[in-house]
Amino acid sequence: MKFSNYLKADFYKLKKSNWLWLMPIIIFGIMLLLYVLFLVLVRLYMSGGVEVDPTNTIPLDGEILGKYLMFTAPSESNLPIILMVATAIYVCTEFKSGMTKIRISRGANRVNMFFSKFIVMVGVAAVYTIGAYVLSTLLSAIFFGIKGFSVQDVGYFFRSIGITLYVNISIVSIYMMVAYLIRNLGGAIGACIGVYILGGVISSAGALFSEGIIRDILNCIPSSLLTLAGSTGELTSANTIEIILVPFAFILICNIVSVFTFRDRDVK
C-alpha cells in the first residue's frame, strides 16, 4: 500500500471527526474572552478605577495593546492544550475501535501508519496556529485598532507565526509519543496533562535564574520558547539556536520513540 493511500485514509477520517470543528470554536471562545477582559481592564485603567503594577510589561494603552495582542494572544489561547486533546483523540480512538489492529492484520506498514498520522496532526497544528494569528489580527483591529505597524513589524509577525508553528509541531510530537505509549484515551489525556504541567513547572523554575547553565537547561523545553514567539525585537544568537535546535530535538526523539513503540508492541 502506497504512503499516499495512508494519508488519504487518515485525512478522510480527520474530516469526519467532530473534534476537528469543535477545537476552533474553543480557541475562538478563549481568545474572545481574553480580548474582552483586556478591553475592560483598559477602560478601568483609563478611568482611574484600577492601579497597575509599575513592573507590568503589558501595555494598557489601547493603541499599543492591539499590536501587542496580535503577537501574544495566540500563545495565550492555550493551543498546546487544544493540540493535546486533539492528538490524544485522533490516535487513541483508532486503538479503541480496533481499527488499528484490523489494518495491521491486513498487512499495513506500521511506520507508514505512524508518519501518516504525524503529517495529519502537523496539518492540524498548522491550521490551528495560523488561524489563531488571523483571529488575533481581526480581534485586535476590532477591539483596539492596530497602529504603528511598520514593515519590520510585518517581518516579526510572520516570524512569530513560524516560531509558534514549529514549537507546536514539536509539542504534537510529544503528545503523539505519549498517546502511542498509553493507547488509552483517558490515560493518554491524563498523562499529557501531567507532561504539560511538568513543562510549566520546569519553565517557571528556569525563570528564577537570570543566567547560567541551569537556566539554559531548564529553558530547553518547547513551551518555554512560545514566549519568544511574541517578541517584537531582534532575537539573540542564543535564542535563535534554541528555537532551531530544541523543537528539532524533541521532534526527532519523540518520533523515534513512537515508531519503535508502535512497531514492536502488540496491538490488542
C-alpha positions as CSV (number, residue, x, y, z in Angstrom):
1,M,0.0,0.0,0.0
2,K,1.4,3.4,-1.0
3,F,2.1,6.0,1.6
4,S,-0.2,8.4,-0.2
5,N,-3.1,6.0,0.4
6,Y,-2.4,6.1,4.1
7,L,-2.6,9.8,4.0
8,K,-5.8,9.8,2.0
9,A,-7.4,7.4,4.6
10,D,-6.2,9.5,7.6
11,F,-7.3,12.8,6.1
12,Y,-10.7,11.3,5.3
13,K,-11.0,10.1,8.9
14,L,-9.9,13.6,10.1
15,K,-12.7,15.3,8.1
16,K,-15.3,13.1,9.8
17,S,-14.0,13.9,13.3
18,N,-16.3,16.1,15.4
19,W,-13.4,17.4,17.4
20,L,-11.8,19.0,14.3
21,W,-14.5,21.6,14.1
22,L,-15.1,21.9,17.9
23,M,-11.5,22.9,18.7
24,P,-11.5,26.1,16.6
25,I,-14.7,27.2,18.5
26,I,-12.9,26.7,21.8
27,I,-9.9,28.7,20.5
28,F,-12.2,31.5,19.4
29,G,-14.0,31.5,22.7
30,I,-10.8,31.7,24.7
31,M,-9.3,34.5,22.6
32,L,-12.6,36.4,22.6
33,L,-12.7,36.2,26.4
34,L,-9.1,37.4,26.5
35,Y,-9.8,40.4,24.4
36,V,-13.0,41.3,26.4
37,L,-11.0,41.1,29.7
38,F,-8.3,43.4,28.3
39,L,-10.9,45.8,27.0
40,V,-12.5,46.0,30.4
41,L,-9.1,46.4,32.1
42,V,-8.1,49.2,29.7
43,R,-11.4,51.0,30.3
44,L,-10.9,50.7,34.1
45,Y,-7.3,51.9,33.8
46,M,-8.2,54.9,31.7
47,S,-10.9,55.9,34.1
48,G,-8.5,55.6,37.0
49,G,-10.5,52.7,38.5
50,V,-7.5,50.4,38.8
51,E,-3.9,50.7,39.6
52,V,-1.2,48.9,37.6
53,D,2.0,47.4,39.0
54,P,4.8,49.6,37.6
55,T,6.8,46.5,36.8
56,N,4.0,45.3,34.5
57,T,5.2,44.7,30.9
58,I,1.8,44.6,29.3
59,P,0.9,48.0,27.7
60,L,-2.6,49.2,28.7
61,D,-2.6,51.9,26.2
62,G,-5.3,50.9,23.8
63,E,-3.4,52.0,20.7
64,I,-0.4,49.8,21.7
65,L,-2.3,46.9,23.2
66,G,-3.8,45.9,19.8
67,K,-0.4,45.3,18.3
68,Y,0.9,43.6,21.5
69,L,-2.0,41.1,21.5
70,M,-1.6,40.3,17.8
71,F,1.7,38.7,18.7
72,T,0.9,37.2,22.1
73,A,-2.8,36.2,22.1
74,P,-2.2,33.0,20.0
75,S,0.2,31.8,22.7
76,E,-2.2,32.8,25.4
77,S,-5.1,30.8,23.8
78,N,-3.7,27.5,25.2
79,L,-3.1,26.0,21.8
80,P,-0.8,23.3,23.4
81,I,-3.8,22.1,25.4
82,I,-6.0,22.1,22.3
83,L,-3.4,20.1,20.4
84,M,-3.0,17.8,23.4
85,V,-6.7,16.8,23.4
86,A,-6.8,16.6,19.6
87,T,-3.8,14.4,19.3
88,A,-5.0,12.0,22.1
89,I,-8.4,11.7,20.5
90,Y,-7.0,11.2,17.0
91,V,-4.5,8.5,17.9
92,C,-6.3,6.6,20.7
93,T,-9.8,6.3,19.2
94,E,-8.4,4.1,16.4
95,F,-6.8,1.9,19.0
96,K,-10.1,1.7,21.0
97,S,-12.2,1.0,17.9
98,G,-9.9,-1.9,16.9
99,M,-9.3,-0.2,13.5
100,T,-5.5,-0.2,14.1
101,K,-5.5,-3.9,14.8
102,I,-7.6,-4.6,11.7
103,R,-5.3,-2.5,9.5
104,I,-2.2,-4.2,10.8
105,S,-3.8,-7.7,10.4
106,R,-4.3,-6.8,6.7
107,G,-0.6,-6.1,6.3
108,A,-0.4,-2.4,6.9
109,N,3.0,-0.9,7.4
110,R,3.2,0.4,11.0
111,V,5.9,3.0,10.2
112,N,3.8,4.4,7.3
113,M,0.7,4.4,9.6
114,F,2.5,6.4,12.2
115,F,4.0,9.0,9.9
116,S,0.8,9.4,8.0
117,K,-0.9,10.3,11.3
118,F,2.0,12.6,12.2
119,I,1.7,14.5,9.0
120,V,-2.1,14.9,9.5
121,M,-1.5,16.3,13.0
122,V,1.2,18.7,11.7
123,G,-1.5,19.9,9.3
124,V,-4.0,20.3,12.1
125,A,-1.3,22.2,14.1
126,A,-0.7,24.5,11.1
127,V,-4.3,25.3,10.5
128,Y,-5.0,26.0,14.2
129,T,-1.8,28.1,14.6
130,I,-2.3,30.2,11.5
131,G,-6.0,30.5,12.3
132,A,-5.2,31.8,15.8
133,Y,-3.0,34.5,14.4
134,V,-5.6,35.5,11.8
135,L,-8.1,35.7,14.6
136,S,-5.8,37.7,16.8
137,T,-5.3,40.2,14.0
138,L,-9.0,40.6,13.4
139,L,-9.8,40.9,17.1
140,S,-7.0,43.4,17.7
141,A,-8.3,45.6,14.8
142,I,-11.9,45.4,16.1
143,F,-11.2,45.9,19.8
144,F,-8.2,48.2,19.9
145,G,-7.1,49.1,16.4
146,I,-3.7,48.4,15.0
147,K,-1.4,51.4,14.9
148,G,2.3,51.9,14.4
149,F,2.7,48.7,12.4
150,S,5.9,49.0,10.4
151,V,7.4,46.9,7.6
152,Q,9.8,45.5,10.2
153,D,6.9,44.5,12.4
154,V,5.4,42.6,9.5
155,G,8.6,40.5,9.4
156,Y,8.4,40.0,13.2
157,F,4.8,38.9,12.8
158,F,5.5,36.2,10.3
159,R,8.5,35.2,12.3
160,S,6.2,34.8,15.3
161,I,3.8,32.6,13.3
162,G,6.8,30.4,12.1
163,I,8.2,30.0,15.6
164,T,4.8,29.2,17.2
165,L,4.0,26.6,14.4
166,Y,7.5,25.0,14.7
167,V,7.2,24.7,18.5
168,N,3.6,23.4,18.2
169,I,4.8,20.7,15.9
170,S,7.3,19.6,18.5
171,I,4.6,19.7,21.1
172,V,2.4,17.5,18.9
173,S,5.4,15.0,18.7
174,I,5.5,14.8,22.5
175,Y,1.7,14.2,22.8
176,M,1.8,11.6,20.0
177,M,4.6,9.8,21.8
178,V,2.5,9.7,25.0
179,A,-0.6,8.6,23.1
180,Y,1.3,5.7,21.4
181,L,2.8,4.7,24.7
182,I,-0.6,4.7,26.6
183,R,-3.0,3.9,23.8
184,N,-6.0,4.6,26.0
185,L,-7.8,7.9,25.6
186,G,-8.4,8.8,29.2
187,G,-4.9,7.6,30.3
188,A,-3.3,9.5,27.4
189,I,-5.0,12.8,28.2
190,G,-4.1,12.4,31.8
191,A,-0.5,11.7,31.0
192,C,-0.4,14.6,28.6
193,I,-1.8,16.9,31.2
194,G,1.0,15.7,33.5
195,V,3.6,16.4,30.8
196,Y,2.0,19.9,30.2
197,I,2.1,20.7,33.9
198,L,5.6,19.4,34.3
199,G,6.7,21.6,31.4
200,G,5.2,24.7,33.1
201,V,6.9,23.9,36.4
202,I,10.3,23.5,34.6
203,S,9.7,26.7,32.7
204,S,8.9,28.6,35.9
205,A,12.0,27.2,37.6
206,G,14.1,28.4,34.7
207,A,12.7,31.9,35.1
208,L,14.2,32.0,38.6
209,F,17.7,32.0,37.1
210,S,18.7,35.1,35.2
211,E,21.6,33.4,33.5
212,G,23.9,30.4,33.6
213,I,23.9,26.8,32.6
214,I,21.0,25.8,34.9
215,R,18.7,28.4,33.3
216,D,19.7,27.3,29.8
217,I,18.9,23.6,30.7
218,L,15.6,24.4,32.3
219,N,14.6,26.5,29.3
220,C,15.3,23.7,26.8
221,I,11.7,22.7,26.5
222,P,9.3,23.7,23.7
223,S,6.8,25.5,25.8
224,S,9.4,27.9,27.1
225,L,10.1,29.0,23.5
226,L,6.5,30.2,23.0
227,T,7.3,33.4,24.9
228,L,10.0,34.2,22.3
229,A,7.3,33.9,19.6
230,G,5.7,37.0,20.9
231,S,8.9,39.1,20.6
232,T,8.7,42.3,18.5
233,G,12.5,42.8,18.5
234,E,15.7,41.1,17.4
235,L,16.4,37.8,19.0
236,T,19.8,37.0,20.4
237,S,22.0,34.3,18.8
238,A,21.4,32.0,21.8
239,N,17.6,32.4,21.4
240,T,17.9,31.6,17.7
241,I,19.9,28.5,18.3
242,E,17.4,27.4,21.0
243,I,14.5,28.0,18.6
244,I,16.1,25.9,15.9
245,L,17.6,23.0,17.9
246,V,15.2,22.4,20.8
247,P,12.0,21.7,18.8
248,F,14.0,19.7,16.3
249,A,15.5,17.5,19.0
250,F,12.0,16.9,20.5
251,I,10.5,16.0,17.1
252,L,13.3,13.6,16.3
253,I,13.5,11.9,19.7
254,C,9.7,11.6,20.2
255,N,9.1,10.3,16.7
256,I,11.8,7.7,17.1
257,V,10.3,6.5,20.4
258,S,6.8,6.5,18.9
259,V,7.9,4.5,15.8
260,F,9.8,1.9,17.8
261,T,7.0,1.6,20.4
262,F,4.3,1.2,17.7
263,R,6.4,-1.2,15.6
264,D,7.5,-3.6,18.3
265,R,4.5,-3.8,20.7
266,D,1.5,-6.0,20.1
267,V,-1.8,-4.2,19.3
268,K,-4.7,-5.6,21.2
